[in-house]
Amino acid sequence: MPLPKAELHLHIEGTLEPELAFELAARNGVELPYASTDELRKAYDFEDLQSFLNLYYELMAVLRTERDFEDLANAYLARAAAQGVRHAEIFFDPQAHLARGVGMGTVVEGLWRALGRSSEHHGVSTQLIMCFLRDESAESALETLEAAKPYLDRIVGVGLDSAEVGHPPVKFREVYEAAAALGLRRVAHAGEEGPPEYIVEALDVLGVERIDHGLRCVESPELVERLVRDRVPLTLCPLSNVRLRTVGVLGDHPLPAMMDAGLMCTVNSDDPAYFGGYAGDNFEAVQRTLGLGEERLRELARNSFLASFLEHDEELRARYLAEVDAYAF
């Protein structure tokens, strides 16, 4: 039995495995520019974030119907459960689908067919976080929030993802203020490829409660001190960092030093179909390569539940934490 954990940084579109991509392409009459799943996997050799995003958006073309999104989510939840995930807060990118003529209702209702039954079918509690694409306009983000209003009973919060450099958090001040007024939780990608200043902006301008990635905070001692003092969670994605070359090799990842500094770190998979591993794979990789001992792994697992948006069910959170404390390595 794997160590119980929550996954807080997971893009559902990034769980599209080549086999499912070809299955959905055949179902929907979409022609992929790859002869086989093996050829497609060879395309997963990325130079940087943008080269990944190009393929990521290209493969989204196979997602057309509610059934497609349901199948995508169920496939992720089965894999996550097998790797010890007990709670998942799942990102989705509606603008990428709306631009293809796939409606907000198709996406949300399709995902919810799987998420709404996940506790029963997979033993994984779930929440849904709607992300804005930061390389799209602020006006587009506001229109997306408006389109989501009929589905806010299914959506717990908003996030900010896609190409970071050149798109500072301040660009999205207005939509984050509107989301806060609607009672939505707020997170944002910051400090992956962008500078530490983007992390500060996400906190001060957008009012985020968690920083997704946040890797570059280590370049600013003042920022590290603030994040430690305020217990701001960081949703780190080690295998993703290596695949996108923000870290050269996993052995150079600053995770141990970040934990030594007192930062509230969590370990997640980001886009596991593209980056070589799901949540449990990331835990195993940092244990093996970075030499994290049992107590450090337990700390990461506890942090994941403490950083989750489970305030509506503290009894459930307490049960998950008890599972972590009782876990025998």
N, C-alpha and C positions, 0 to 999 in steps of 0.2 A: 504494500500500500504506500503510495507516494505521500510526501509531506503535504498536509492541507494548506491551501493558499488561495488568495484572491488575485484575479487578474484585472488590473486597472488601466492598462494601456494596450488596447487591442482593436485594430481596425477590421471590421467584419469583412470588408472587401479584400483585405489582405490575407484572408484565410482561404482564398480561392485556389485550391490545388489544381495542377494541370489536368488531372484525370476528370475532375468535376467541370473544369472549364470546357473540355472537349465534349463532355456529356451534355452540358447546357447549350453549347454551340449547335450540336446536332439536333437537340430538341427545338431550338428556336430558329434554325435555318441561318445561323451566323457562320461565315467562313473565316476561320482563323488563319493568319499568315505563317503557320507552322505545320510541318508535315506530321509531327507526332508529339507525344508528351515528352519524349526525350529531347527533341529539338527545342521545345518550349523551355524545359528546365535549363538548357544551356544558355538561354537568354537571361537567366537570373544571375548574371555576373555583372554587378553594377559598379560604375565608376564613382557615383555620388548619388545624392538624394534625387536630383532631377532625372538621372538615367533610370532610376527605379520608378519614379512617378510616370514616366512615359509609358512603360510597360503596364503598370498598375491601371492606368486609365484606359489603355487599349483593351485589356482583357475584360473590363467592365461591360463591354458590348454584349457579352453573353447573358447578362442579368436583365431579364425583361419582365417577368411575371411574379406575382406573389409566391407562386410555388418555387420559383428559382431562389428567391431570398429566403424562403423557409428551408429549402434544402441546404443552402449555404450555411445558415445559422445552425441547423441540426448537425451538420458535419463538423463544424467547429466545436460545438458543445460536447459531442461524443469524444473528440480528441482531448479537449480540455479536462473533462471529467476523468479520463483515463490517466491523466498526469497530475491529479490531485487538486484541480481547481474546484473550489466549493462555491465561489461567488465571482461573477464576471460583470464588469461595467464596460459595455461594448460601444465603441464609436461607429458611426456610419456617416457617409458623405452625401447628403441629398442633392447638393448642387451638381455633382457629377452625373447623377441619374436624371435630374430634371432637364439638364442640357441635352439629354438623349431622348427626351420625350417620355420618360418613365416617371409617373406621378408620385408625389409624396405618399399618398395613401397606399400605392402598390408596395413601396419600400417598407413603410412602417408596419402595415398590416401583415405583409409577408414575413418580416422578421419576427413579429409578435406571435405568429402561428407557432413558431419554435420557442421563443423566449417565454411566452405565457404558460407553456407546459414544461419548461425546462426543469423546474424543481422536481416535478413528478417523474419525468422521463430520464433525466440525466443526473439528478441530485445536485444541480447547480442553480443557485439563485442568480437572478440577472437584473441589470438595469441598463437603460439605453441612453446614450449621450450623442446628441446631434452636433457634428462638427461643421464649421464654416471653412471654406477653402480660402486661405489667406492670399493666394495669387488671383482671386476674383475680387470684384469691387466691394466696398462697404455697402453700397446700395443693394447688391445682390444678396449679401448676408441678411440685410433687413427684410428683403422680400422672402427669403427662405424661412426666416423666423415667423413671418406672417403666415406662410403656407403651412407651417407646422402647428399652428394654434389649435386646429381641430383634434390634434393627436397628442396634446401635452399630458394626457393621462398616461401615456406610454413612455414619455421622455422625461428623464430626471434632470438633465443638464445640457449645457452646450460646451463645445470645445473649439479649438482652432488648430488646423493642420495644413498640410501641403507645403509648398516651397517657402522656406522661412526667410532666407536672405533677401533684403530689400522690401520686406513686408512687415514692418514693426507692429507690435500689438496695438499701439495707439490708433492705428487705422480703423480698429474695430470698437472704439470706445462706445459709440452710440448703440450698436447692436447688443453689446454686453450690458449696458445700462438697461436696455429694454428687456433683456433676458432676466436680469436681476429683479426687475419690477414684476415679472411673471412668476417669480419664486423659483427659477431654475438655478441649479448649481452651476458653477463656472470653473473650468479648467482651460489650459492652453499649452500647446507645444511652445517651448522657448528654450534657447540655449542648447540646441542640438548642433546646427551649423551657424545659427545666429549668435551674437555676442552676449555676454552677461547682462548688458543693459536691457536686452529684450526680456529677461527674467524679471528685472526690476519693474519694467513697464507693465508686464502682465500682472504683477502684484498690485502696483499702485494705480494703474489706469483702468485695467479690466476687473480688478477685484477678485482674481482667481483664488481658489482654495487649494489647488494642487498644481504643480508644474510637471508637465509631461516632458520627459528627457531631463533637461536642466543640467546636462553634463558639464557645460562650460562655466557653471558657477564657481568651480574650483580656481578659476583665474582671478577671482575677486575675493580676498579674505573678508572684506566688509560684508559682502553678500552672503558668504558662507555663515558668518556670525549671525546675520539676520535670519537666515533660513533655519539655523539650529535653534535660535532663541524662540522663534514663532512656530516651530514644529511644522514647517511647511513640507508636505510630502513631495518626493520626487519619484516619478514613475520611470525608472531606468529600463533600458532594453539592450542588454549587452551584446547579444548576437546580431541585432540590427546595427548597432554601432560599428561592429567589425565589417559587416557586409556593405555598409554605406561609407566605410572608410573614414568615419569620424574618429575611430581608434584603429591604429595599425594592426595590432594583434590582440587577442583577448587577454593575454598575459600582461598587457600594458594598461588594461582598463582601470580607472581610478576608483572603482567601487570600494575596495578595502580601505583606501585612504579616506574616502567620503564617510564611510561608517565610523572610522576612527575619529573623524572630526565631529561626530555626533549628528550628522545629517540623517533625516528620516527617509531612508532609501527603500524602494520596493523593486522587485525584478519582474519583468513582463516580457511579452513576445513581440509586440508591435504589429508586424505583418508576417506571421510565421510561415505561410506558404512560400514566401519570397526570401526569407532570411534564415532558413535552415533550422527552425525549431520552435516548438510551442513553449508554454510556460515552464513545464517540468524540464524540458531540454535546456532552457536557460539556467534554471537552478543547478542542474547537473554540470553544466559547462563552467559556471563560476565556482562551484565546489571543487571540481577537478583541476581547473587551470589556475584559479586564484587562491586555492588552498583554504577556502572558507570552512571553518569547523562547524560542528553541530549547533552551537549556540548562535553563531552568526546566521546560519540558515534559519534557525528558529526566529531570530530577530527580524529577518526579512519577511518571513511568513506572518508574524504578528503585525508588523508594520502594514502589510497589505490589507488586513482586515480593519486595523485602526484608521487607516487612511480612506477607507471605502465610505460611500454615501449610504450607510445602513442605519442612520439615526432614527429612521422610522421603525426599526425593529432591533432594538438594543439586545433583546433576548436572543435573536438569531446571531448577532455579532458575538455575544458572550459565548454562545455554543461553539462557534467556529474557533474562537480564541482558546477555549478549553481543549478542543481537538488538537490544536497546535501544541499546547503545553503538555498534553498527554502523549504526544507522538514519540514513538521509540525508533530511533535511527538504526 
